[in-house]
């Protein structure tokens, strides 16, 4: 008989639970994709795919609310129709009658934990890949709608265009602004037309965007680096749109990030910028050591075609990817094969640009307004020549710099101790600021992992408490409208969610500590559990 009652109650609960889940999922799914639609400008087909990919996120919140509604409604109706009283008069205890509701609560809690720890991150990753495949569409649609687009994730490259032809991948009336890490403008490039080419990286959440511009003009603020060019190629990264967030990581991914923060893309990005800045300071130090030595030894660089030696009075750092040579610069270039005589140039300003991969860079020497002497004494009219601009590319980074990076542990190579040991004059303010920013980012990442793990556990386990409280309130408030009991049972859910949100905010606040935020999450669950026990104690007594 008891089994028959359990089956009857569970069947009623499941019917209401399924209907409520479907209704709430449809309503919340539409809301969950509004931001991607507005921000990324995706097409109709992509909207349907995003609804599917965001479904686990929606179900994480929908399942507990649907179960709470179903159990409150069904048990409230059973109590209102005196069916529970009839069962108790037959000798069946109240605790036995709530077993179907408890079973649903355990199922929902288990499903919620699986969704939050495993399923949701996997689907978000699929959504990221889907958006990544439509990166071209996102860029062109945003330019068509807003007239510009900032490449994610750090918005350091912004592209403006008067017209965007998505069919031919062509932009007209282009202005590209390249920003430094500190927010200052590195360069501005204008072009009549530009063709956009996307090069996807299969193992990363990024696309490489290459803009092949025609009839261009480039200017770098504060420098004599303005020039015209018939063609110019700009390269930038179209980074992750969704994936660079701890709340979208699986539990094993969070554990791996705890052991190695470099596995988290925002941390790795900052570390690579710091690595590049450290490389620039080491290079500037090596160059200045040569210049300031008693022998005034020229600094030597080479590529596969030539050897370049240069000397100057000063070498200063402009950015993480540019050094400035100034005052009485002498540059001698010699072909490696010795087929041509050496050439000596003199100028007052030149730039040494660090290009390519931050972890394996090459050097480009950009010489401005250089005068050079012809080695042919038989032609005196050609003895002195002026070059408005001479660029020597593909120079190899000196071994004196690369020898400082001997392992694959980047965080160890750019630690404050390692940097202080390598730079005899100490790091400059920019490098210290980047170090501080990286350490804060690592700390916030580790703190976010702790708060995220605890918040998922609290909410998952709390589903059982909330549903059991809903059953009790449905029985207690049987005299009123059935929805009154559901509204009353939603208050504990709101209180638990508030405790989780406040706990996460406190834990992730840089001025506080995680030990103050996590206990608040668990305290909310413990208090609700005690209230639930008191509710059932009174039900059993009366």
N, C-alpha and C positions, 0 to 999 in steps of 0.2 A: 504493500500500500504506500509506504514512504517513497519507494522508488517511483511509483506512478505519479505521486505528487511532485517529486523533484523533476520528473520529465515534463509534466504539465507546466510547471512554473518556468522551467528553463526554455521550453518552446515559446511561451508567451514573451519572455524577456528577449530571446533571440530575434523574434519577429520585429519587435519595436526597435531593437538595437540596429538591425540591418537597415530598416527604413530611415532611421535617424542618421545613420552613417552616410547613406547615399545622399540624403538631402543636405546635410552639413558639408559634405565633401564638394558637392557641386557649387554651393555658395562660396566656400572658402577658396576653392581652386581658382575661381575668377579673380578674387582679390589678390591671390599670391602671384599672379603673372602680370599685374598692372605695372609694377615697377620695371621688370625687364622690357615690357612692351614700350613704355614711355622712354626709358633710358637708352635702350639699345636699338629701338626702331626696327624690330623684327617683323617679318611678313606673316600672313595668315597661317601658312603651313607650319611655320616655326612656332606659332602660338599654341597649336594643338600639341606639338611635341613637348613644349615646355610645361603644359598642363600635366602631361604624363610624368615628366621628370620631377616635377614638384609635388607629385601625389604623395610620396612618403612623408614629406614635410607637413603636408596638410593632415595626413592621417595621424601623425604624432599627437596633434591636438584634438582631432575630431573623435578618435576612438574613445578616449576617456569621457568626453562630454556626451557622446552618444550612449555609452554604457551607463553613465550617471542618469541620463534622462530615462533610459529604458527601465532600469531597476527601480528608480523612484516612482515612475508611472505605474508599473506593474504591481509592485508591492503596495503602493497606495491604493490601487483599485481593489486588490485582494483584501486589504484591511477595511476599506469602505464598504465592500459587499459582505463583510463578516465571514469571509472564507477562512481567514487566519484564525478567527475566534473558534470556528467550527473544528478546525484541525487541532487547536490546542485543547478543546473540550474532549477530543478523541484521544488525548494523551500524547500528541506529537509536540515536542518542544519547539519554541521559537527558533532556537539556534539551528535545529535540523531543517527548518523551513527556509532559512537564509542560505543554505548550501548552494543552490543554483546561482544565486547572486554572487556568492563568494567565488564560485568557479569561473563565472564571467569576469570577475575582477582580476583573478589570477591570469586568465587568458589575455586580457587587455594589458595588464602590467608587463607580461612577458613580451607581447607584441610591441608594446611601446619601447621597451629596452632594445629589442632587436632592430626596430626601425631606426631609433636614434643612434645606436652604436654602429650599425652595419649597413642597413638598407638605404637610409637617407643619404649618407656620404657617397655611396656608390652611384645613386641616381643623380646627385648633384654633379658628380664627375662626368656622367654622361651628358648632362645639360651643358656643362662647360665645353665638352668636345663638340657638341652640336653648335653652340655659339661660335666656337673657334672655327668650325668649318664654314660658318657664315660671316666671318670677319670682314670680308670684302663688302658684303651686303650691308653690314652694320655701319661701316665707315661711310659708304656712299649715301645711305639713307639719312644718316645724321647730317652730313654736309648739305644734302638736298633740303632737309627740314630746317636746320639751324644755321647753315652757312659755315660751320666749322665742326671739328671733332678733335677731342683730346685723346691720344692713345693711352689706354690703360697699361699698367695699373697705377702709375704715379703721375700721369698727365704731364710728362716732361716734354712732350712733342705735341704741338697743336697745329692743325692744318686748316687753313681757311681757303675757300674757293668760291668764285662767282658762279661756276657751273660744274655739275658732276654728271658725267656720262657713264653710268654703271655698265652699260652694255659693252663699251669699248675700254673700260677701265681708265678713262681719261678725265683729268681735272683741268679746268681753264681758269685763268686769273688767280693763280695760286700764291699764297703767302704761308710759309712754314716757319714756325717759331720753335727754336730748340732751347730748352730751359736747363739750367744747371741744377744740381741737387739742392742747393740753398734757395732756389726760386728765382735767381737772377737770369737774365737773358744771355745765352751764349752766342747765338747768331740768329739772324733773320734772313731768310732766302725768299725772293720773289721770282716768279716764273710765268711766262705766258701760258704754257701748257705743261702738264706732267702726266706720265703714265704710272699707275700704281700697280706693283707686282707683289703678291703675297707668297712667301716661302714658308710653309708650315714645318714646325719642328715636331716630329712624331712622339718624342719622349718627354716633351715639356708642354706646359700649358701656355705656349706662346706661339705667335706667328712673327716672322720677320717681315717687316714692311719696307719695301724698297721703292723710292720715288725717283723716277728718271725724269728730271726736269729739263726743259728746253728754253733757251734764251733767258738765262737766269742772272740775277744780281744778288750778291751776298754782302752782308755787313755784320760786323761784330762790334757791339758798343764799346767805345773807349779805346779802340785800336785802329791802326791803319790797315785794316784787313778787308776793305770794301773793294769788290772787283766784279767785273762782268765775265760771264762764261757762256759759251754756246750750249754746253750740256753740263749737268751736274747731277750726281747721284747721291741721294740721302737715304740712310738706313736707320730704322728704328724698330723697336719691339712692340708688337700688339700683344700685351700680356694677358694674364688670367682675368676674367670678368667676375667669376664667382668663387673659384677654388681657393684663393688666398685668404682663408678664414678658418680659424680653429674650429668653429662650430660645425663646419662641413667636413671634418676629418673623422676617419674610423678610429676605434680605440687603439688598434695596433699602430696606426700612423702617429697618433698622439704619443704613444710610448716611445716610438722611434725618435720623434722630435725632441722628447725629453732627454734622450741620450745624446742626440746630435741636433742642436737647433738649426744647423745648416740645411737640414732637410725641409725646413719651412721656407718657402720662396721669399717672403718679405725679409726675413733675416738674412738669407743668402744674398739677396740683392744689395742690402746695406753693407754686408761684409765684402762683397765684390767692389763696391764703391770705395770703401775704406782701403781695401787691398790696392786699388788703382792709385789712390792718393798717396799711400805709403810708398808705392813704386816710384811715383813722381818725385817724392821728397828724397828718396834714396838716389835717384838719378841726378837730381839737382845737387845733392851733397857731393856725389862723385865728381861732377863737372866742376863745381866750385873748388874742391880740393885740388884738382889739377891746375885751375887758374891761379890759385893763391900760393901754390908751391914756389919755392925760390927759383926753380928751373923754368917756371911758367910753361909746363908741359901741355901741349895741345891735347884736346880730348879726341879720341879716335873711335869712329863707328864705321861699319861696313855692311854691304849687302853682297849679292852674288855677282854684281857688275863692277863695283868701285869701292874704294876706301876713302872715307871723308875724315879729315882732321880739322878741328876748329878751335879757336881761342877767342875770348872776349873778357871784358872787365867784370860783368855780372851775369848771373843766371838765376832767375827768380821764377816762382811757381805762379801761374795765372789760375789754372784750374787743375782738376785731377788728371786732365788729359792734355795739358799744354804748359810748356816752359817758355820763358822769354829770355833770349840772349840780347844783350844791349851793350853799346859803346865799344868802338874799335874792334869790330869782329873781323877776324881773318879766317877764311875757309879755303882749304886745299882739297881738291878731289883728284884721285888717281885711279885710272882703270885697273882692275885686277889683273887683266891679261897683259898690260903694259903696251898695248897697241897704239895708244895716244899719249901725248905728253901731259903732265899734271897741269891743273888750272887753279890759280889762286884768286879768290874773290875777297873783296872788302866791302863792308856795309856797316850801318849803325844799328840795325835791328833785324832779328830773325826769330823764328818760332820753331820749337822742337815739339811736334805733336805726337802724343802716344795714342796709337790707333789699333783697331782690331779687337780681339778678345781680351777682356780685362785680365784673364789668367795667363795669356800668352801673347802679349802685345808686340807690335812692331813700332818703329819710329819713322817719322817723316820730318825732314828738315825743310822748312819754308823760309826762303831767303828773300828779303825785301830790298829792292833798289840797290843791287850789288854792282860794283865796278870790278872788272878783272883785266889782267894784263895778258896780252897775247904772247905766247912763247915764240912767235916767229919774228926774229929781229929784222928780216928782209922786208917786212911789211909794216912800216912805222905807223901808217894810218889805221891799222887794225890793232895796234898795241893796247889801246884802252877802249873797253866796251862797257856798256851799261845794260844790265838786265833788270827790268821792272819787277820780275818775279821768277825765281828759280825754285823748283820743288824736287827734292831727292827722296824717293819713297823706299819702303821695304828695308830700312836699316835695322840691324839686329840689336836687341837690348843687350847692354854690356853684361858680361859674366859677373862683374863686381856687384851688380844689382841682383841678378837672378840667383846668385849663390846664397842670398839671404832667405830664399824660399826653398827649403830642402825637403819638406814633407807635404802630404796632401791634407794635413789638418790646418785649414785656413785660419780658424779661430785662434789656434795656438801661434801661427805665424804672425798674426796681427794683434796679438795680445799687448796690453800696455807695457809689459816687461820686455817683450821682444822688440817693440818699436823703440823704446827708450835705449835699449842696448845697441840698436843698429844706427840710430841718429845721434851723433856725438854732440850736436847742438840742441838736441831735444826736438820733439814734434812741435809744429806751429799750431796756432789757435784753431785753424780749420780742421786739422787732423785730430786734435783733442776733442773738438765738438763732435766729429764723426764717431770717435771712440765712445764718447758718452752716449750718443744716440743709439749706437749698436748695443751697448750694454743695457740700456733701458728697454730696447726692443726685445732683447733676449729675455729679460726679466718679465716683461709684460706677456710674452708668448708662453713662458713656463707657468705664469700665474693664470693665464687664460685656460691652459690645459687643465690645471687643477680645479678651477671653478666650473669648467664645462663638464668634466667627468662627474663631479659631485652634483651639479644641477640635473644632469640626465638621470643619475641614480635616484635622486630625491623625487623627481617628477614621476619616474617609472614606478618606484615603490609606492609613492603617494597615491597612485591610481587605486590601489586596493583600499586604502583608508577612505578616500573620497567616495568610492562606490558603496562601501559599507555604511558610511554616514548617510548617503542618499537613501539606502534601504531603510535605515532607522527613521529618518525624517519622514519618509513616505508613510510609514506605519503610524508615527506619532500624529502627523497632520492629516489624518484620514478624513476628518470632518469637514475640511475646507475643499477648495478647488484643487484638482490634482496638480495643476501647474504651479500652485503655491508651494507645494513641497519641493518641486524641482527648483524654483527660484531660491528657496531657503537652502537647499543643498548646494547650489552654485556658490553661495557665500564662502564656505570652506575652501572650495576650489580657487576662488579669487584670492583668498588669504594665502594659500600655499604658493600660488604663482607670484604673488607680491613678495613673499619672503624669498623665493628663488631669485627674482629680479634684483631685489635690494642686496641680497647676499652676493650676487655676481658683480654688481656695481661697486660694492665695498671691496670685494676681493681684487678687482681689476683696477681700482683707483690707485694711481702711482703713489699717493700720499698715505695710503693705508697698507695693511698687510692681509694676505690671504687667510690668516688664522682668524681674522675677525669676520670675514664674509662667509666662509664655509659653515661655521657653526650656526649662523643665522638660518641657512637653508635647512639644515637638519633640525634646528629648534622648531621651525614652523611645522615640519612633519611630525615631530614628537608631540607637540601641543595638540595637533589635530588628532593624533592617535589616542591621546588621553581623553579628548572630548568624545571620540567615538566609543571608547570603553565605558565612559560615564553614561553615554546615551543608551547603550545596550544593558548596562547594569539596571538602569531605571525601567527599561522595557521588560526585563526579566522579572523585576520585583513586582511590577504592576500588571 
